[in-house]
Amino acid sequence: MTDKTDFMAQAKAQMDQWTVEMKKMQDKMVEAGAQGQQQMMKQWEDMNAQRKKIEAQMEEMGKANMEAVKEVQKSMESAWKEMEKTMEAARKKMMGG
C-alpha cells in the first residue's frame, strides 16, 4: 500500500489538475451559448459531484487510522477511475479532443 502521506499528495495533485480542466470546460460552456451550455451542463455537474465525493474521501482518509486507510484508499482509487472516465468523455465532448 502507498504511504498515506504520499497517497494524499498524489490525490491533491490529481484534484488540482481536474479543477483546472473543469474550469476550462466551464469557460467553454460560456462561449458555447445557451444551447451549448444546456448540453454541457449535465456532464459538468456530474464531474463536479464526483470531484466533491473524492474530496470528502480525502478528508476521511486524512482522519483515518492506518487500519482504515487501506479501505478508504481503495474506495478513492475506484472513484478516481470513474472521475477519469467522466473527464475523458467531457474532454471529447466539450474540448473537441
C-alpha positions, -999 to +999 in steps of 0.1 A: +000+000+000+012+035-008+022+056+022-008+077+034+011+110+031+023+101-005-012+090-015-027+122-002-002+143-021-009+124-053-047+128-046-043+165-041-023+169-073-049+150-093-077+170-078-059+202-087-055+190-123-092+181-126-101+215-111-081+233-138-096+212-165-131+217-152-125+255-152-115+253-188-146+233-196-168+258-178-152+286-198-161+267-230-197+263-218-199+301-215-185+305-250-209+279-264-240+300-258-273+289-242-278+257-263-243+245-258-245+253-221-275+231-216-258+202-234-226+205-214-241+214-180-252+179-170-218+164-177-201+193-158-225+188-129-217+150-128-179+158-128-183+183-100-203+158-079-177+132-084-149+157-075-168+166-043-171+129-035-134+124-038-127+155-017-149+140+010-130+107+008-097+126+010-109+143+042-120+110+056-086+095+048-068+124+065-087+115+097-084+077+094-061+055+114-039+031+095-063+002+096-090+023+079-066+040+054-064+009+032-102+007+027-105+045+021-076+044-004-093+015-023-126+035-024-108+066-036-090+048-063-123+035-076-138+070-075-107+083-094-113+058-122-149+069-125-139+106-125-112+100-151-138+082-174-162+112-169-134+137-175-123+119-207-159+119-221-162+156-212-129+164-229-141+148-261-175+165-260-165+199-247-130+204-258-130+186-291-103+162-282 
